[in-house]
């Protein structure tokens, strides 16, 4: 049914829009002086959204081997 596909597409676009808007809001909150509720919500969300640490690059490994 075309109505179902339209709903699905609109839902997906709404989810993407909400994700980007929340990201922009977090950037704006970090740039501005923080009120208490903003710092509390960020403290609650940061562990979930923080990216994993990047793996060490092979260049550094080679340098370490040369040094030792």
N, CA, C and O atoms as a Tripos MOL2 file, in Angstrom:
@<TRIPOS>MOLECULE
protein
  272   271    68     0     0
PROTEIN
NO_CHARGES

@<TRIPOS>ATOM
      1 N           0.8490   -1.2030    0.0000 N.3       1 UNK1
      2 CA          0.0000    0.0000    0.0000 C.3       1 UNK1
      3 C           0.8830    1.2520    0.0000 C.2       1 UNK1
      4 O           1.8340    1.3380    0.7780 O.2       1 UNK1
      5 N           0.5790    2.2050   -0.8540 N.am      2 UNK2
      6 CA          1.4450    3.4040   -0.9430 C.3       2 UNK2
      7 C           1.4570    4.2160    0.3470 C.2       2 UNK2
      8 O           2.4650    4.8420    0.6760 O.2       2 UNK2
      9 N           0.3390    4.2120    1.0820 N.am      3 UNK3
     10 CA          0.3110    5.0220    2.3120 C.3       3 UNK3
     11 C           1.3290    4.4850    3.3190 C.2       3 UNK3
     12 O           1.9700    5.2650    4.0230 O.2       3 UNK3
     13 N           1.4850    3.1520    3.3940 N.am      4 UNK4
     14 CA          2.4510    2.6030    4.3570 C.3       4 UNK4
     15 C           3.8750    3.0090    3.9880 C.2       4 UNK4
     16 O           4.6510    3.4020    4.8590 O.2       4 UNK4
     17 N           4.2230    2.9180    2.7050 N.am      5 UNK5
     18 CA          5.5770    3.3140    2.3130 C.3       5 UNK5
     19 C           5.7960    4.7900    2.5990 C.2       5 UNK5
     20 O           6.8790    5.1770    3.0370 O.2       5 UNK5
     21 N           4.7820    5.6250    2.3590 N.am      6 UNK6
     22 CA          4.9360    7.0480    2.6600 C.3       6 UNK6
     23 C           5.1930    7.2370    4.1570 C.2       6 UNK6
     24 O           6.0590    8.0220    4.5450 O.2       6 UNK6
     25 N           4.4470    6.5250    4.9880 N.am      7 UNK7
     26 CA          4.6600    6.6580    6.4340 C.3       7 UNK7
     27 C           6.0740    6.2210    6.8080 C.2       7 UNK7
     28 O           6.7400    6.8640    7.6180 O.2       7 UNK7
     29 N           6.5240    5.1140    6.2040 N.am      8 UNK8
     30 CA          7.8540    4.6270    6.5560 C.3       8 UNK8
     31 C           8.9140    5.6680    6.1780 C.2       8 UNK8
     32 O           9.8050    5.9750    6.9700 O.2       8 UNK8
     33 N           8.8050    6.2090    4.9510 N.am      9 UNK9
     34 CA          9.7910    7.2000    4.5160 C.3       9 UNK9
     35 C           9.7390    8.4340    5.4060 C.2       9 UNK9
     36 O          10.7840    8.9480    5.8060 O.2       9 UNK9
     37 N           8.5510    8.9130    5.7210 N.am     10 UNK10
     38 CA          8.4550   10.1090    6.5640 C.3      10 UNK10
     39 C           9.0250    9.8040    7.9470 C.2      10 UNK10
     40 O           9.6800   10.6570    8.5460 O.2      10 UNK10
     41 N           8.7820    8.5890    8.4620 N.am     11 UNK11
     42 CA          9.3320    8.2540    9.7780 C.3      11 UNK11
     43 C          10.8550    8.2650    9.7420 C.2      11 UNK11
     44 O          11.5020    8.8080   10.6370 O.2      11 UNK11
     45 N          11.4270    7.6540    8.6880 N.am     12 UNK12
     46 CA         12.8840    7.6080    8.6130 C.3      12 UNK12
     47 C          13.4600    9.0240    8.5190 C.2      12 UNK12
     48 O          14.4370    9.3430    9.1970 O.2      12 UNK12
     49 N          12.8630    9.8630    7.6880 N.am     13 UNK13
     50 CA         13.3740   11.2330    7.5670 C.3      13 UNK13
     51 C          13.2130   11.9760    8.8890 C.2      13 UNK13
     52 O          14.0730   12.7750    9.2600 O.2      13 UNK13
     53 N          12.1180   11.7170    9.6020 N.am     14 UNK14
     54 CA         11.9300   12.3830   10.8970 C.3      14 UNK14
     55 C          13.0030   11.9380   11.8810 C.2      14 UNK14
     56 O          13.5480   12.7610   12.6160 O.2      14 UNK14
     57 N          13.3120   10.6470   11.9040 N.am     15 UNK15
     58 CA         14.3380   10.1620   12.8290 C.3      15 UNK15
     59 C          15.6840   10.7910   12.4920 C.2      15 UNK15
     60 O          16.3940   11.2530   13.3850 O.2      15 UNK15
     61 N          16.0410   10.8120   11.1980 N.am     16 UNK16
     62 CA         17.3190   11.4120   10.8210 C.3      16 UNK16
     63 C          17.3510   12.8850   11.2010 C.2      16 UNK16
     64 O          18.3570   13.3710   11.7170 O.2      16 UNK16
     65 N          16.2540   13.6010   10.9480 N.am     17 UNK17
     66 CA         16.2210   15.0260   11.2820 C.3      17 UNK17
     67 C          16.3830   15.2110   12.7880 C.2      17 UNK17
     68 O          17.0930   16.1160   13.2270 O.2      17 UNK17
     69 N          15.7320   14.3630   13.5830 N.am     18 UNK18
     70 CA         15.8480   14.5260   15.0380 C.3      18 UNK18
     71 C          17.2760   14.2200   15.4870 C.2      18 UNK18
     72 O          17.7880   14.8850   16.3870 O.2      18 UNK18
     73 N          17.9270   13.2260   14.8790 N.am     19 UNK19
     74 CA         19.3160   12.9360   15.2620 C.3      19 UNK19
     75 C          20.2240   14.1310   14.9710 C.2      19 UNK19
     76 O          20.9980   14.5490   15.8320 O.2      19 UNK19
     77 N          20.1270   14.6770   13.7600 N.am     20 UNK20
     78 CA         21.0070   15.7940   13.4170 C.3      20 UNK20
     79 C          20.6830   17.0050   14.2740 C.2      20 UNK20
     80 O          21.5920   17.7150   14.7060 O.2      20 UNK20
     81 N          19.3930   17.2550   14.5290 N.am     21 UNK21
     82 CA         19.0440   18.4280   15.3350 C.3      21 UNK21
     83 C          19.5650   18.2520   16.7620 C.2      21 UNK21
     84 O          20.0550   19.2120   17.3570 O.2      21 UNK21
     85 N          19.4700   17.0490   17.3180 N.am     22 UNK22
     86 CA         19.9830   16.8500   18.6780 C.3      22 UNK22
     87 C          21.4960   17.0340   18.6970 C.2      22 UNK22
     88 O          22.0430   17.5710   19.6600 O.2      22 UNK22
     89 N          22.1770   16.5940   17.6380 N.am     23 UNK23
     90 CA         23.6220   16.7920   17.5860 C.3      23 UNK23
     91 C          23.9410   18.2920   17.5430 C.2      23 UNK23
     92 O          24.8300   18.7670   18.2490 O.2      23 UNK23
     93 N          23.2020   19.0280   16.7060 N.am     24 UNK24
     94 CA         23.4310   20.4770   16.6380 C.3      24 UNK24
     95 C          23.1290   21.1310   17.9830 C.2      24 UNK24
     96 O          23.8460   22.0370   18.4080 O.2      24 UNK24
     97 N          22.0730   20.6780   18.6530 N.am     25 UNK25
     98 CA         21.7400   21.2540   19.9650 C.3      25 UNK25
     99 C          22.8810   20.9870   20.9420 C.2      25 UNK25
    100 O          23.2500   21.8690   21.7160 O.2      25 UNK25
    101 N          23.4430   19.7790   20.9140 N.am     26 UNK26
    102 CA         24.5390   19.4860   21.8410 C.3      26 UNK26
    103 C          25.7330   20.3880   21.5370 C.2      26 UNK26
    104 O          26.3710   20.9010   22.4570 O.2      26 UNK26
    105 N          26.0450   20.5880   20.2410 N.am     27 UNK27
    106 CA         27.1490   21.4960   19.8970 C.3      27 UNK27
    107 C          26.8720   22.8990   20.4350 C.2      27 UNK27
    108 O          27.7560   23.5260   21.0180 O.2      27 UNK27
    109 N          25.6560   23.3880   20.2430 N.am     28 UNK28
    110 CA         25.3210   24.7350   20.7150 C.3      28 UNK28
    111 C          25.4330   24.8000   22.2360 C.2      28 UNK28
    112 O          25.9180   25.7920   22.7800 O.2      28 UNK28
    113 N          24.9930   23.7560   22.9210 N.am     29 UNK29
    114 CA         25.0650   23.7600   24.3890 C.3      29 UNK29
    115 C          26.5220   23.7500   24.8380 C.2      29 UNK29
    116 O          26.8840   24.4500   25.7830 O.2      29 UNK29
    117 N          27.3690   22.9510   24.1570 N.am     30 UNK30
    118 CA         28.7810   22.9360   24.5390 C.3      30 UNK30
    119 C          29.4300   24.2940   24.2860 C.2      30 UNK30
    120 O          30.2670   24.7330   25.0760 O.2      30 UNK30
    121 N          29.0580   24.9620   23.2000 N.am     31 UNK31
    122 CA         29.6590   26.2560   22.8930 C.3      31 UNK31
    123 C          29.1780   27.3290   23.8650 C.2      31 UNK31
    124 O          29.9340   28.2440   24.1930 O.2      31 UNK31
    125 N          27.9420   27.2330   24.3260 N.am     32 UNK32
    126 CA         27.4060   28.2670   25.2160 C.3      32 UNK32
    127 C          27.7190   27.9170   26.6710 C.2      32 UNK32
    128 O          27.9590   26.7480   26.9720 O.2      32 UNK32
    129 N          27.7220   28.8910   27.5780 N.am     33 UNK33
    130 CA         27.8550   28.5840   29.0020 C.3      33 UNK33
    131 C          26.7120   27.6860   29.4520 C.2      33 UNK33
    132 O          25.5560   27.9480   29.1200 O.2      33 UNK33
    133 N          27.0120   26.6370   30.1980 N.am     34 UNK34
    134 CA         26.0000   25.6210   30.4100 C.3      34 UNK34
    135 C          25.1460   25.9050   31.6390 C.2      34 UNK34
    136 O          25.6760   26.2150   32.7060 O.2      34 UNK34
    137 N          23.8340   25.8020   31.4950 N.am     35 UNK35
    138 CA         22.9570   25.7260   32.6670 C.3      35 UNK35
    139 C          23.0510   24.3470   33.3160 C.2      35 UNK35
    140 O          23.6160   23.4200   32.7360 O.2      35 UNK35
    141 N          22.4940   24.2160   34.5220 N.am     36 UNK36
    142 CA         22.6540   22.9480   35.2570 C.3      36 UNK36
    143 C          21.9820   21.7870   34.5220 C.2      36 UNK36
    144 O          22.5460   20.6950   34.4430 O.2      36 UNK36
    145 N          20.7800   22.0150   33.9850 N.am     37 UNK37
    146 CA         20.0840   20.8960   33.3640 C.3      37 UNK37
    147 C          20.8310   20.4120   32.1250 C.2      37 UNK37
    148 O          20.8240   19.2140   31.8430 O.2      37 UNK37
    149 N          21.4780   21.3110   31.3740 N.am     38 UNK38
    150 CA         22.2130   20.8870   30.1840 C.3      38 UNK38
    151 C          23.4050   20.0230   30.5880 C.2      38 UNK38
    152 O          23.6420   18.9710   29.9930 O.2      38 UNK38
    153 N          24.1560   20.4660   31.6020 N.am     39 UNK39
    154 CA         25.3150   19.6780   32.0200 C.3      39 UNK39
    155 C          24.8500   18.3170   32.5560 C.2      39 UNK39
    156 O          25.5190   17.3070   32.3390 O.2      39 UNK39
    157 N          23.7130   18.2870   33.2510 N.am     40 UNK40
    158 CA         23.2190   17.0030   33.7670 C.3      40 UNK40
    159 C          22.8540   16.0710   32.6200 C.2      40 UNK40
    160 O          23.2330   14.9000   32.6320 O.2      40 UNK40
    161 N          22.1180   16.5780   31.6240 N.am     41 UNK41
    162 CA         21.7070   15.7080   30.5250 C.3      41 UNK41
    163 C          22.9310   15.2540   29.7330 C.2      41 UNK41
    164 O          22.9840   14.1080   29.2860 O.2      41 UNK41
    165 N          23.9150   16.1350   29.5530 N.am     42 UNK42
    166 CA         25.1170   15.7200   28.8250 C.3      42 UNK42
    167 C          25.8890   14.6750   29.6150 C.2      42 UNK42
    168 O          26.3860   13.7040   29.0430 O.2      42 UNK42
    169 N          25.9940   14.8680   30.9270 N.am     43 UNK43
    170 CA         26.7090   13.8810   31.7230 C.3      43 UNK43
    171 C          26.0270   12.5270   31.5950 C.2      43 UNK43
    172 O          26.6900   11.4900   31.6160 O.2      43 UNK43
    173 N          24.6850   12.5320   31.4600 N.am     44 UNK44
    174 CA         23.9660   11.2720   31.3350 C.3      44 UNK44
    175 C          24.1700   10.6680   29.9480 C.2      44 UNK44
    176 O          24.2030    9.4440   29.8250 O.2      44 UNK44
    177 N          24.3090   11.4850   28.8930 N.am     45 UNK45
    178 CA         24.3420   10.9490   27.5300 C.3      45 UNK45
    179 C          25.7540   10.6830   27.0160 C.2      45 UNK45
    180 O          25.9350    9.8350   26.1430 O.2      45 UNK45
    181 N          26.7470   11.3810   27.5330 N.am     46 UNK46
    182 CA         28.0790   11.2870   26.9370 C.3      46 UNK46
    183 C          28.6270    9.8620   26.8830 C.2      46 UNK46
    184 O          29.1540    9.4810   25.8380 O.2      46 UNK46
    185 N          28.5380    9.0490   27.9410 N.am     47 UNK47
    186 CA         29.0960    7.6860   27.8390 C.3      47 UNK47
    187 C          28.5010    6.8900   26.6800 C.2      47 UNK47
    188 O          29.1990    6.0690   26.0850 O.2      47 UNK47
    189 N          27.2260    7.1120   26.3420 N.am     48 UNK48
    190 CA         26.6380    6.3610   25.2360 C.3      48 UNK48
    191 C          27.1690    6.8490   23.8890 C.2      48 UNK48
    192 O          27.4260    6.0450   22.9930 O.2      48 UNK48
    193 N          27.3340    8.1680   23.7440 N.am     49 UNK49
    194 CA         27.6400    8.7230   22.4250 C.3      49 UNK49
    195 C          29.1340    8.9300   22.1900 C.2      49 UNK49
    196 O          29.5370    9.2250   21.0650 O.2      49 UNK49
    197 N          29.9660    8.7820   23.2210 N.am     50 UNK50
    198 CA         31.3940    9.0320   23.0070 C.3      50 UNK50
    199 C          31.9690    7.9510   22.0970 C.2      50 UNK50
    200 O          31.7190    6.7710   22.3460 O.2      50 UNK50
    201 N          32.7210    8.2910   21.0620 N.am     51 UNK51
    202 CA         33.2830    7.2920   20.1540 C.3      51 UNK51
    203 C          34.3740    6.4830   20.8480 C.2      51 UNK51
    204 O          35.0130    6.9960   21.7660 O.2      51 UNK51
    205 N          34.6090    5.2360   20.4430 N.am     52 UNK52
    206 CA         35.6960    4.4460   21.0320 C.3      52 UNK52
    207 C          37.0410    5.0630   20.6890 C.2      52 UNK52
    208 O          37.1520    5.7400   19.6680 O.2      52 UNK52
    209 N          38.0630    4.8530   21.5060 N.am     53 UNK53
    210 CA         39.3770    5.4220   21.1990 C.3      53 UNK53
    211 C          39.9150    4.8370   19.8990 C.2      53 UNK53
    212 O          39.7440    3.6410   19.6610 O.2      53 UNK53
    213 N          40.5540    5.6260   19.0550 N.am     54 UNK54
    214 CA         41.0590    5.1160   17.7840 C.3      54 UNK54
    215 C          42.1880    4.1150   18.0080 C.2      54 UNK54
    216 O          42.9660    4.2820   18.9480 O.2      54 UNK54
    217 N          42.3010    3.0900   17.1830 N.am     55 UNK55
    218 CA         43.4070    2.1340   17.3270 C.3      55 UNK55
    219 C          44.7310    2.8130   17.0080 C.2      55 UNK55
    220 O          44.7560    3.7420   16.2010 O.2      55 UNK55
    221 N          45.8230    2.3820   17.6100 N.am     56 UNK56
    222 CA         47.1220    2.9920   17.3130 C.3      56 UNK56
    223 C          47.4740    2.7880   15.8460 C.2      56 UNK56
    224 O          47.2650    1.7060   15.2970 O.2      56 UNK56
    225 N          47.9990    3.8080   15.2220 N.am     57 UNK57
    226 CA         48.3150    3.7060   13.7980 C.3      57 UNK57
    227 C          49.5980    2.8960   13.6050 C.2      57 UNK57
    228 O          50.4600    2.9080   14.4840 O.2      57 UNK57
    229 N          49.7470    2.1940   12.4810 N.am     58 UNK58
    230 CA         50.9610    1.3840   12.2590 C.3      58 UNK58
    231 C          52.2340    2.2220   12.2570 C.2      58 UNK58
    232 O          53.3080    1.7050   12.5640 O.2      58 UNK58
    233 N          52.1330    3.5070   11.9160 N.am     59 UNK59
    234 CA         53.3370    4.3470   11.9000 C.3      59 UNK59
    235 C          53.9380    4.4140   13.3000 C.2      59 UNK59
    236 O          55.1510    4.2910   13.4700 O.2      59 UNK59
    237 N          53.0760    4.6110   14.3070 N.am     60 UNK60
    238 CA         53.5940    4.6990   15.6760 C.3      60 UNK60
    239 C          54.2170    3.3630   16.0990 C.2      60 UNK60
    240 O          55.2440    3.3340   16.7780 O.2      60 UNK60
    241 N          53.5790    2.2560   15.6880 N.am     61 UNK61
    242 CA         54.1600    0.9590   16.0530 C.3      61 UNK61
    243 C          55.5590    0.8190   15.4440 C.2      61 UNK61
    244 O          56.4910    0.3910   16.1260 O.2      61 UNK61
    245 N          55.7080    1.1760   14.1750 N.am     62 UNK62
    246 CA         57.0230    1.0590   13.5430 C.3      62 UNK62
    247 C          58.0370    1.9530   14.2510 C.2      62 UNK62
    248 O          59.1780    1.5480   14.4750 O.2      62 UNK62
    249 N          57.6220    3.1690   14.6040 N.am     63 UNK63
    250 CA         58.5510    4.0640   15.2950 C.3      63 UNK63
    251 C          58.9840    3.4620   16.6230 C.2      63 UNK63
    252 O          60.1590    3.5270   16.9860 O.2      63 UNK63
    253 N          58.0290    2.8710   17.3540 N.am     64 UNK64
    254 CA         58.4050    2.2710   18.6400 C.3      64 UNK64
    255 C          59.4110    1.1410   18.4280 C.2      64 UNK64
    256 O          60.3800    1.0260   19.1780 O.2      64 UNK64
    257 N          59.1870    0.3130   17.4170 N.am     65 UNK65
    258 CA         60.1220   -0.7900   17.1690 C.3      65 UNK65
    259 C          61.5050   -0.2450   16.8300 C.2      65 UNK65
    260 O          62.5100   -0.7810   17.2970 O.2      65 UNK65
    261 N          61.5710    0.8070   16.0300 N.am     66 UNK66
    262 CA         62.8780    1.3780   15.6890 C.3      66 UNK66
    263 C          63.5570    1.9490   16.9290 C.2      66 UNK66
    264 O          64.7650    1.7990   17.1070 O.2      66 UNK66
    265 N          62.7690    2.6090   17.7910 N.am     67 UNK67
    266 CA         63.3770    3.2050   18.9880 C.3      67 UNK67
    267 C          63.9440    2.1160   19.8940 C.2      67 UNK67
    268 O          65.0410    2.2580   20.4330 O.2      67 UNK67
    269 N          63.1860    1.0250   20.0590 N.am     68 UNK68
    270 CA         63.6700   -0.0320   20.9470 C.3      68 UNK68
    271 C          64.5820   -0.9890   20.1710 C.2      68 UNK68
    272 O          65.0940   -1.9520   20.7410 O.2      68 UNK68
@<TRIPOS>BOND
     1     1     2 1
     2     2     3 1
     3     3     4 2
     4     3     5 am
     5     5     6 1
     6     6     7 1
     7     7     8 2
     8     7     9 am
     9     9    10 1
    10    10    11 1
    11    11    12 2
    12    11    13 am
    13    13    14 1
    14    14    15 1
    15    15    16 2
    16    15    17 am
    17    17    18 1
    18    18    19 1
    19    19    20 2
    20    19    21 am
    21    21    22 1
    22    22    23 1
    23    23    24 2
    24    23    25 am
    25    25    26 1
    26    26    27 1
    27    27    28 2
    28    27    29 am
    29    29    30 1
    30    30    31 1
    31    31    32 2
    32    31    33 am
    33    33    34 1
    34    34    35 1
    35    35    36 2
    36    35    37 am
    37    37    38 1
    38    38    39 1
    39    39    40 2
    40    39    41 am
    41    41    42 1
    42    42    43 1
    43    43    44 2
    44    43    45 am
    45    45    46 1
    46    46    47 1
    47    47    48 2
    48    47    49 am
    49    49    50 1
    50    50    51 1
    51    51    52 2
    52    51    53 am
    53    53    54 1
    54    54    55 1
    55    55    56 2
    56    55    57 am
    57    57    58 1
    58    58    59 1
    59    59    60 2
    60    59    61 am
    61    61    62 1
    62    62    63 1
    63    63    64 2
    64    63    65 am
    65    65    66 1
    66    66    67 1
    67    67    68 2
    68    67    69 am
    69    69    70 1
    70    70    71 1
    71    71    72 2
    72    71    73 am
    73    73    74 1
    74    74    75 1
    75    75    76 2
    76    75    77 am
    77    77    78 1
    78    78    79 1
    79    79    80 2
    80    79    81 am
    81    81    82 1
    82    82    83 1
    83    83    84 2
    84    83    85 am
    85    85    86 1
    86    86    87 1
    87    87    88 2
    88    87    89 am
    89    89    90 1
    90    90    91 1
    91    91    92 2
    92    91    93 am
    93    93    94 1
    94    94    95 1
    95    95    96 2
    96    95    97 am
    97    97    98 1
    98    98    99 1
    99    99   100 2
   100    99   101 am
   101   101   102 1
   102   102   103 1
   103   103   104 2
   104   103   105 am
   105   105   106 1
   106   106   107 1
   107   107   108 2
   108   107   109 am
   109   109   110 1
   110   110   111 1
   111   111   112 2
   112   111   113 am
   113   113   114 1
   114   114   115 1
   115   115   116 2
   116   115   117 am
   117   117   118 1
   118   118   119 1
   119   119   120 2
   120   119   121 am
   121   121   122 1
   122   122   123 1
   123   123   124 2
   124   123   125 am
   125   125   126 1
   126   126   127 1
   127   127   128 2
   128   127   129 am
   129   129   130 1
   130   130   131 1
   131   131   132 2
   132   131   133 am
   133   133   134 1
   134   134   135 1
   135   135   136 2
   136   135   137 am
   137   137   138 1
   138   138   139 1
   139   139   140 2
   140   139   141 am
   141   141   142 1
   142   142   143 1
   143   143   144 2
   144   143   145 am
   145   145   146 1
   146   146   147 1
   147   147   148 2
   148   147   149 am
   149   149   150 1
   150   150   151 1
   151   151   152 2
   152   151   153 am
   153   153   154 1
   154   154   155 1
   155   155   156 2
   156   155   157 am
   157   157   158 1
   158   158   159 1
   159   159   160 2
   160   159   161 am
   161   161   162 1
   162   162   163 1
   163   163   164 2
   164   163   165 am
   165   165   166 1
   166   166   167 1
   167   167   168 2
   168   167   169 am
   169   169   170 1
   170   170   171 1
   171   171   172 2
   172   171   173 am
   173   173   174 1
   174   174   175 1
   175   175   176 2
   176   175   177 am
   177   177   178 1
   178   178   179 1
   179   179   180 2
   180   179   181 am
   181   181   182 1
   182   182   183 1
   183   183   184 2
   184   183   185 am
   185   185   186 1
   186   186   187 1
   187   187   188 2
   188   187   189 am
   189   189   190 1
   190   190   191 1
   191   191   192 2
   192   191   193 am
   193   193   194 1
   194   194   195 1
   195   195   196 2
   196   195   197 am
   197   197   198 1
   198   198   199 1
   199   199   200 2
   200   199   201 am
   201   201   202 1
   202   202   203 1
   203   203   204 2
   204   203   205 am
   205   205   206 1
   206   206   207 1
   207   207   208 2
   208   207   209 am
   209   209   210 1
   210   210   211 1
   211   211   212 2
   212   211   213 am
   213   213   214 1
   214   214   215 1
   215   215   216 2
   216   215   217 am
   217   217   218 1
   218   218   219 1
   219   219   220 2
   220   219   221 am
   221   221   222 1
   222   222   223 1
   223   223   224 2
   224   223   225 am
   225   225   226 1
   226   226   227 1
   227   227   228 2
   228   227   229 am
   229   229   230 1
   230   230   231 1
   231   231   232 2
   232   231   233 am
   233   233   234 1
   234   234   235 1
   235   235   236 2
   236   235   237 am
   237   237   238 1
   238   238   239 1
   239   239   240 2
   240   239   241 am
   241   241   242 1
   242   242   243 1
   243   243   244 2
   244   243   245 am
   245   245   246 1
   246   246   247 1
   247   247   248 2
   248   247   249 am
   249   249   250 1
   250   250   251 1
   251   251   252 2
   252   251   253 am
   253   253   254 1
   254   254   255 1
   255   255   256 2
   256   255   257 am
   257   257   258 1
   258   258   259 1
   259   259   260 2
   260   259   261 am
   261   261   262 1
   262   262   263 1
   263   263   264 2
   264   263   265 am
   265   265   266 1
   266   266   267 1
   267   267   268 2
   268   267   269 am
   269   269   270 1
   270   270   271 1
   271   271   272 2
@<TRIPOS>SUBSTRUCTURE
     1 UNK1         2 RESIDUE 1 A UNK
     2 UNK2         6 RESIDUE 1 A UNK
     3 UNK3        10 RESIDUE 1 A UNK
     4 UNK4        14 RESIDUE 1 A UNK
     5 UNK5        18 RESIDUE 1 A UNK
     6 UNK6        22 RESIDUE 1 A UNK
     7 UNK7        26 RESIDUE 1 A UNK
     8 UNK8        30 RESIDUE 1 A UNK
     9 UNK9        34 RESIDUE 1 A UNK
    10 UNK10       38 RESIDUE 1 A UNK
    11 UNK11       42 RESIDUE 1 A UNK
    12 UNK12       46 RESIDUE 1 A UNK
    13 UNK13       50 RESIDUE 1 A UNK
    14 UNK14       54 RESIDUE 1 A UNK
    15 UNK15       58 RESIDUE 1 A UNK
    16 UNK16       62 RESIDUE 1 A UNK
    17 UNK17       66 RESIDUE 1 A UNK
    18 UNK18       70 RESIDUE 1 A UNK
    19 UNK19       74 RESIDUE 1 A UNK
    20 UNK20       78 RESIDUE 1 A UNK
    21 UNK21       82 RESIDUE 1 A UNK
    22 UNK22       86 RESIDUE 1 A UNK
    23 UNK23       90 RESIDUE 1 A UNK
    24 UNK24       94 RESIDUE 1 A UNK
    25 UNK25       98 RESIDUE 1 A UNK
    26 UNK26      102 RESIDUE 1 A UNK
    27 UNK27      106 RESIDUE 1 A UNK
    28 UNK28      110 RESIDUE 1 A UNK
    29 UNK29      114 RESIDUE 1 A UNK
    30 UNK30      118 RESIDUE 1 A UNK
    31 UNK31      122 RESIDUE 1 A UNK
    32 UNK32      126 RESIDUE 1 A UNK
    33 UNK33      130 RESIDUE 1 A UNK
    34 UNK34      134 RESIDUE 1 A UNK
    35 UNK35      138 RESIDUE 1 A UNK
    36 UNK36      142 RESIDUE 1 A UNK
    37 UNK37      146 RESIDUE 1 A UNK
    38 UNK38      150 RESIDUE 1 A UNK
    39 UNK39      154 RESIDUE 1 A UNK
    40 UNK40      158 RESIDUE 1 A UNK
    41 UNK41      162 RESIDUE 1 A UNK
    42 UNK42      166 RESIDUE 1 A UNK
    43 UNK43      170 RESIDUE 1 A UNK
    44 UNK44      174 RESIDUE 1 A UNK
    45 UNK45      178 RESIDUE 1 A UNK
    46 UNK46      182 RESIDUE 1 A UNK
    47 UNK47      186 RESIDUE 1 A UNK
    48 UNK48      190 RESIDUE 1 A UNK
    49 UNK49      194 RESIDUE 1 A UNK
    50 UNK50      198 RESIDUE 1 A UNK
    51 UNK51      202 RESIDUE 1 A UNK
    52 UNK52      206 RESIDUE 1 A UNK
    53 UNK53      210 RESIDUE 1 A UNK
    54 UNK54      214 RESIDUE 1 A UNK
    55 UNK55      218 RESIDUE 1 A UNK
    56 UNK56      222 RESIDUE 1 A UNK
    57 UNK57      226 RESIDUE 1 A UNK
    58 UNK58      230 RESIDUE 1 A UNK
    59 UNK59      234 RESIDUE 1 A UNK
    60 UNK60      238 RESIDUE 1 A UNK
    61 UNK61      242 RESIDUE 1 A UNK
    62 UNK62      246 RESIDUE 1 A UNK
    63 UNK63      250 RESIDUE 1 A UNK
    64 UNK64      254 RESIDUE 1 A UNK
    65 UNK65      258 RESIDUE 1 A UNK
    66 UNK66      262 RESIDUE 1 A UNK
    67 UNK67      266 RESIDUE 1 A UNK
    68 UNK68      270 RESIDUE 1 A UNK
